[in-house]
Amino acid sequence: MQIASGRTRYSRFLKSSLSVALVPAWLAIGAPAYALSDLPAAQATPPAASAPAATAPAPTAPAATDNKPAATTNAPSDAAKAKAPVEISFDITKAPAAVQKTRQEIIDAATAGDVKKVAALLKANQADLGPDNANADPESALKDMSGDGDGLEVLSIMLDVLSTGYAHVGAGTANDMYLWPYFTQKDIKTLTQAEKVDLMRLVTAGDFADMQEYGSYNFYRVGIAADGKLKQFTSGN
């Protein structure tokens, strides 16, 4: 190392200087000459033996301590993903193919007035029908929801709801889902004029006024998971 080499050169210089300075003094007083090695240790210090330059050890990471924070990755957590901005879209082709398929199956069955087929889709996926129908048979639940008693009115509501834009929520998490209508994720008090018109295709002006007072959309909604599973058909908040 550089510092060790410097010290070795200094010791050799000191040895040479002492030798030159002491010899004339001994000759002048007739004193016997002593070998430099016989001088007291305080007057001469043998140079350190030259050692091969040491190879600097590779740097090592500092030892972990209890106070050291745990290692983290750049991958966002589920909690962070859940807080990501909600994506609202009117383009169904941007949704996963499985979501598009389930939506189209509901539309086809509802358009045909096939209550049994819609009920079968709800039952196969164990869809949430709301607290009032938690233990009800899906077909009976659809008929109970409908003003006509046969389930046809609620099928028309399904069609209207699925004709609007959707909101993509919980992207990348276990709660990844596509929700219709997108109003479920909007501040009902800040809708644009165009959005108000869009909403009043589903509800009356009186219903809209109630929603503003209530603070959120509280009519029917359809939820389809990213894997195509029909998760919910409920009303309310």
N, C-alpha and C positions, 0 to 999 in steps of 0.2 A: 504493500500500500504506500501511497505517497508520503504520508506522515511518518511512517516507520523508516523509510529510506532517508528522510531528512535528518532524523535523529542519528542515524548511523554515520552520515557524513560529518555531522557536528562532532561526534566522539572522536573520529579519526583526526580531525583538525586539531582538537584539544590535545591529543596525544603527541602530535608532531610539535606543537607549540611548546609544550612542557619540556620535551627533549632538547630543543634548541636553547631554551632559556636556562636550563639547569647545568648543562655541561660546562660552560665558561666559569660558573661560580665554583664548581668543584676544583677546577684547575687552578684557580687563583688562590685558594686557601689550602691546597694540598690535601684535601680530604679525599678519601677513597671514593672511587666512582661506584655507584650502586646501579644495578640494573633497574630499568623502569618498573619491572615487575616486583622489585623489592620495596618500592616506595609505599608509604601508607595508603590504604584504600581511599582515604579522603583526597589524596593528591592525584590519583590516577584511577580511572575506571575503564576496565577492559571494554572494548566495543562489543556490542551485542552480536551474537552469531547471526550471520546473514541467513535468512530463511526464505524459502521460495514464496513468491507473492501468493497470498491466499485468494482463492476464488470466492467472490462475494456470494453468500447463499441466496437462493431465489427468495424473493419476498413472499411472505406468508400472510394469510388473512388474520386479522386480530382475533384473539380468542373470544368466543361468545360469552357474554355476561348476562346475568338475569335482567339487567336494565336495557339490554339491546333489543330493539323492536323486532318482531318476527319478520322473516323475509316475505315480501309481497310480490305479486305478479302484476302485469299490466292488464290482465283480463278483468273486465268489470264484474262485480258481484251481481247476484240476482236482485239484490235490493237496489243497486244502482240502475240496473236495467229497468226495473219496475218504475223508477222515477223518470225514465226517459220520456220526452214529449210524445204525446199520442199522435199517431199518424191517421189522418182522415183522407179518404180517397173515394172517388166516384167511378173508378176504373176497376171492375171486378177482375180483369185479366192480371192485375198486379197481386192478387191474392193467390195463395198456394192452390195447386190443382185440386187437392182434396177438398178444400173449402169451396171452390167453384162447383165441384161435383155435388156436394151435399146441398148447397143452395139451390142448384138446378133441380134436384130431386124433390125438394120441398115445393118449388114453384110449379113443377109439372103436376104434382099430386093435388096441390091447392087449386090450380087452374081447372083441373078436372072435377073438382068438388069431391075428391076421394078422401073423406075424413078418416077412414080406416087406414089408408096408406100413410097419411101424415101421422096418425097415432102410432103406427108401427115404427116409423122412423124415430119418434120421440121415445118409444119404449125400448127399442134396440140400443139406443145410446144412453138410456137412463137419464134423460134430460130433466133439468130442474123446471118444474111447472109452477113454482112459487109455493109459499107456505100453506096456502089454502088448499092446494092439491098435492101435498107432499106424498100422500099414500093412495092417491086416486089412480084409477086406470086411465091412461092417456086419452082414450076415446071418450070416456065419460067426462073427463076434465074439459076437453075441447067443446063438448056440447053444453056443459055448464057455463063456460066462458061466453058462449055465443047467445046473442039476443033471440035468435030464431029457434033455439033449442036443438037444432040439428048439427050445429058446428060449422055451418056454411059462412056465417058472418065472420067468425074468427079466422076462417081460411082466407077470406078477402082481406082481413087486416094483415095477415102474414104476407100476402102478396104486396100490399102497399108498403109495409115496413121494409121488405127485401128489395123494393124498387128504389130506395134512397141510397145515399152514400153510406159507407161503413167506417167504423173506427177500429184501428188495430191497436190493441192494448197488450201490455205484458210481453212485448217482443223478446224472444230468447229465454223466457222463463217457463215454469210449469203452468203458469196462467196465461200463456200466449193464446189470444182469442180475437176473433173478428166479430164486432158487434154492429147490429143494425137496430135502429137508425143511428146515424152519427151524432144525433142530438144528445144521446146518452152521455157524451163526453164534452159537451159544449156548455158554456155559461148561458143559461136560458135568457138571462137579462141583457146579454150583449149581442144577440143575433142580428145579423144584417137584414135589410129588407127582403133580399132574395131568400135568405134562410128562413125567415118568418113565413114566406109564401110556401116554401118547401115543407115546413112543419104543418101548415094548415091544410096540406093534402092528407094528413093523417088525423088531425084533430080539429075541433071547431075553435072559433075565436074565443069562446067562453072557456074552453079547456086550456087554451094557451094562456089566458089571463090567470087561471088557477095555477098553472105551472110557474108563472112568474112570481106569484105570491108564495108558492110552495118552495121555490128556489131551484128546481131542476126538472128535467123531463121525467114524467111518471106514467107514460103510456106503455104499450106493448114493445117488447124488444126480442130479438133473436140473436143467440150467441153460438158461433161455430168455432171449435178449437182449430188450431193450425193443422192438426192431423185429420181434420174433416169430421170429427165427432160433434154431433148436435148437442150442445151443452145446456142450452136454456131457451125456453119460450115463456116469458113472464111479463107481468105488468107491474107498475109501481116503480119506486125508486130502487 
